[in-house]
Amino acid sequence: MARTILTIVGVILALWLVVSVIGAIFSMLKLFFFVGLVAVVVVLVVSLITKSAKKG
């Protein structure tokens, strides 16, 4: 009986670990996406400012 309970608890803990790791990976990917998006916007703004400064 105890072995069955421990097996069930082990499976539940393993599933919880897998879900936690998947959540952490998705959070990291979202962070990298938003940081990359901000970097692209900054590069575009800086390039537009330098082009307008060269014309004037």
Long-range contacts (C-beta under 8 A, 24 or more apart in sequence): none
